[in-house]
Amino acid sequence: MFESSKIISSLVVAILYILIAFSLRLPVKYKKKVRIYSVAVSLLFVALVVGFSLYSDYSIANQGIAFYYDGLAASYFSMFVPLGALMILMFSKVVMNADIYLNSLKYSITFGTAVVMLGAIVLGYSLFMLTFYGFAP
């Protein structure tokens, strides 16, 4: 069964991921590597979703559901965990270079941002898996 809603949503996720990765102001040394990585991972993710959406025989789809679930989990961790870590590191650099008098305030801001980003990554995992796996027929 050709599931166009999953393909459309995977394209939206991949495009948003690429836009965020391309808009990061990274040092020149890492910019090209991050952009190539983001495009490659997005293409692999879209290929995984399109490949499993094209199956029309439910027996084949049921046999490969474990591979599909593992592929989705690997896609999420390869897409959003490095992006979240990059954003935390970039924000902590900005905070540490800011003109803030108290060092404890710098560390508490960095710690709070890291906790919020890690919470978003953990919550995002369950939402990501529900979108592409949990609502399957």
C-alpha positions as a Markdown table, in Angstrom:
| # | Residue | x | y | z |
|---|---|---|---|---|
| 1 | Met | 0.0 | 0.0 | 0.0 |
| 2 | Phe | 1.5 | 3.3 | -1.1 |
| 3 | Glu | 1.3 | 5.6 | 1.9 |
| 4 | Ser | 1.8 | 9.1 | 0.6 |
| 5 | Ser | 1.2 | 10.8 | 3.9 |
| 6 | Lys | 4.3 | 9.1 | 5.4 |
| 7 | Ile | 6.3 | 10.1 | 2.3 |
| 8 | Ile | 5.2 | 13.7 | 2.5 |
| 9 | Ser | 5.9 | 13.9 | 6.2 |
| 10 | Ser | 9.3 | 12.3 | 5.7 |
| 11 | Leu | 10.1 | 14.9 | 3.0 |
| 12 | Val | 9.0 | 17.7 | 5.3 |
| 13 | Val | 11.2 | 16.4 | 8.2 |
| 14 | Ala | 14.2 | 15.9 | 5.8 |
| 15 | Ile | 13.8 | 19.5 | 4.4 |
| 16 | Leu | 13.5 | 21.0 | 7.8 |
| 17 | Tyr | 16.5 | 19.1 | 9.0 |
| 18 | Ile | 18.6 | 20.3 | 6.0 |
| 19 | Leu | 17.4 | 23.9 | 6.5 |
| 20 | Ile | 18.4 | 23.9 | 10.2 |
| 21 | Ala | 21.8 | 22.2 | 9.4 |
| 22 | Phe | 22.5 | 24.7 | 6.6 |
| 23 | Ser | 21.5 | 27.7 | 8.7 |
| 24 | Leu | 24.0 | 26.9 | 11.6 |
| 25 | Arg | 26.9 | 29.3 | 11.7 |
| 26 | Leu | 29.7 | 26.8 | 12.1 |
| 27 | Pro | 33.4 | 27.4 | 11.6 |
| 28 | Val | 34.5 | 27.0 | 8.0 |
| 29 | Lys | 36.4 | 23.8 | 9.0 |
| 30 | Tyr | 33.2 | 22.0 | 9.9 |
| 31 | Lys | 30.6 | 23.7 | 7.7 |
| 32 | Lys | 31.0 | 21.5 | 4.6 |
| 33 | Lys | 31.2 | 18.3 | 6.6 |
| 34 | Val | 28.0 | 19.0 | 8.5 |
| 35 | Arg | 26.2 | 20.0 | 5.3 |
| 36 | Ile | 27.3 | 16.8 | 3.4 |
| 37 | Tyr | 26.3 | 14.7 | 6.5 |
| 38 | Ser | 22.9 | 16.3 | 6.8 |
| 39 | Val | 22.1 | 15.8 | 3.1 |
| 40 | Ala | 23.3 | 12.2 | 3.2 |
| 41 | Val | 21.4 | 11.3 | 6.3 |
| 42 | Ser | 18.2 | 13.0 | 5.0 |
| 43 | Leu | 18.4 | 11.1 | 1.7 |
| 44 | Leu | 18.9 | 7.8 | 3.6 |
| 45 | Phe | 15.9 | 8.5 | 5.8 |
| 46 | Val | 13.6 | 9.4 | 2.8 |
| 47 | Ala | 14.8 | 6.3 | 1.0 |
| 48 | Leu | 13.9 | 4.1 | 4.0 |
| 49 | Val | 10.4 | 5.6 | 4.3 |
| 50 | Val | 9.8 | 5.4 | 0.5 |
| 51 | Gly | 11.1 | 1.9 | 0.3 |
| 52 | Phe | 8.8 | 0.6 | 3.0 |
| 53 | Ser | 5.9 | 2.6 | 1.8 |
| 54 | Leu | 6.0 | 1.0 | -1.6 |
| 55 | Tyr | 5.3 | -2.5 | -0.2 |
| 56 | Ser | 1.8 | -3.7 | -1.1 |
| 57 | Asp | 2.0 | -7.2 | 0.3 |
| 58 | Tyr | 1.3 | -7.2 | 4.0 |
| 59 | Ser | 3.3 | -10.4 | 4.6 |
| 60 | Ile | 6.5 | -8.8 | 3.3 |
| 61 | Ala | 5.8 | -5.7 | 5.3 |
| 62 | Asn | 5.2 | -7.7 | 8.5 |
| 63 | Gln | 8.4 | -9.6 | 8.0 |
| 64 | Gly | 10.4 | -6.4 | 7.6 |
| 65 | Ile | 8.7 | -4.4 | 10.3 |
| 66 | Ala | 11.7 | -4.9 | 12.7 |
| 67 | Phe | 14.1 | -3.6 | 10.1 |
| 68 | Tyr | 11.8 | -0.6 | 9.5 |
| 69 | Tyr | 11.6 | 0.1 | 13.3 |
| 70 | Asp | 15.4 | -0.2 | 13.6 |
| 71 | Gly | 15.9 | 2.0 | 10.5 |
| 72 | Leu | 13.7 | 4.7 | 11.9 |
| 73 | Ala | 15.5 | 4.6 | 15.3 |
| 74 | Ala | 18.9 | 4.8 | 13.6 |
| 75 | Ser | 17.6 | 7.6 | 11.4 |
| 76 | Tyr | 16.4 | 9.6 | 14.3 |
| 77 | Phe | 19.6 | 9.2 | 16.3 |
| 78 | Ser | 21.8 | 9.9 | 13.2 |
| 79 | Met | 19.8 | 13.0 | 12.4 |
| 80 | Phe | 18.8 | 14.7 | 15.6 |
| 81 | Val | 21.2 | 13.7 | 18.3 |
| 82 | Pro | 24.3 | 15.2 | 16.5 |
| 83 | Leu | 22.2 | 18.2 | 15.6 |
| 84 | Gly | 21.1 | 18.7 | 19.2 |
| 85 | Ala | 24.7 | 18.2 | 20.5 |
| 86 | Leu | 26.0 | 20.8 | 17.9 |
| 87 | Met | 23.3 | 23.3 | 19.0 |
| 88 | Ile | 24.2 | 22.8 | 22.7 |
| 89 | Leu | 27.9 | 23.3 | 22.0 |
| 90 | Met | 27.3 | 26.4 | 19.9 |
| 91 | Phe | 25.0 | 28.0 | 22.5 |
| 92 | Ser | 27.4 | 27.2 | 25.3 |
| 93 | Lys | 30.2 | 28.9 | 23.3 |
| 94 | Val | 28.0 | 32.0 | 22.9 |
| 95 | Val | 27.2 | 32.1 | 26.6 |
| 96 | Met | 30.7 | 31.5 | 27.8 |
| 97 | Asn | 31.9 | 34.4 | 25.6 |
| 98 | Ala | 29.2 | 36.7 | 26.7 |
| 99 | Asp | 29.9 | 39.6 | 29.1 |
| 100 | Ile | 28.3 | 38.0 | 32.1 |
| 101 | Tyr | 29.8 | 38.9 | 35.5 |
| 102 | Leu | 29.0 | 35.7 | 37.4 |
| 103 | Asn | 30.6 | 32.5 | 36.1 |
| 104 | Ser | 28.0 | 30.4 | 38.0 |
| 105 | Leu | 25.3 | 32.2 | 35.9 |
| 106 | Lys | 27.1 | 31.2 | 32.7 |
| 107 | Tyr | 27.2 | 27.6 | 33.8 |
| 108 | Ser | 23.6 | 27.5 | 35.0 |
| 109 | Ile | 22.4 | 29.0 | 31.7 |
| 110 | Thr | 24.4 | 26.4 | 29.7 |
| 111 | Phe | 23.1 | 23.6 | 32.0 |
| 112 | Gly | 19.5 | 24.7 | 31.7 |
| 113 | Thr | 19.7 | 24.9 | 27.9 |
| 114 | Ala | 21.3 | 21.5 | 27.7 |
| 115 | Val | 18.6 | 20.0 | 29.9 |
| 116 | Val | 15.9 | 21.6 | 27.7 |
| 117 | Met | 17.5 | 20.4 | 24.5 |
| 118 | Leu | 18.0 | 16.9 | 25.9 |
| 119 | Gly | 14.4 | 16.8 | 26.9 |
| 120 | Ala | 13.3 | 17.9 | 23.4 |
| 121 | Ile | 15.5 | 15.2 | 21.9 |
| 122 | Val | 13.9 | 12.5 | 24.2 |
| 123 | Leu | 10.4 | 13.8 | 23.5 |
| 124 | Gly | 11.1 | 14.1 | 19.8 |
| 125 | Tyr | 12.1 | 10.5 | 19.7 |
| 126 | Ser | 8.7 | 9.2 | 20.8 |
| 127 | Leu | 6.9 | 11.7 | 18.5 |
| 128 | Phe | 9.1 | 10.7 | 15.6 |
| 129 | Met | 8.5 | 7.0 | 16.1 |
| 130 | Leu | 4.7 | 7.6 | 16.5 |
| 131 | Thr | 4.6 | 9.5 | 13.3 |
| 132 | Phe | 6.3 | 6.9 | 11.1 |
| 133 | Tyr | 5.6 | 3.7 | 13.0 |
| 134 | Gly | 3.0 | 3.9 | 15.7 |
| 135 | Phe | 0.1 | 5.1 | 13.5 |
| 136 | Ala | 0.7 | 2.4 | 10.9 |
| 137 | Pro | -2.3 | 0.4 | 9.8 |
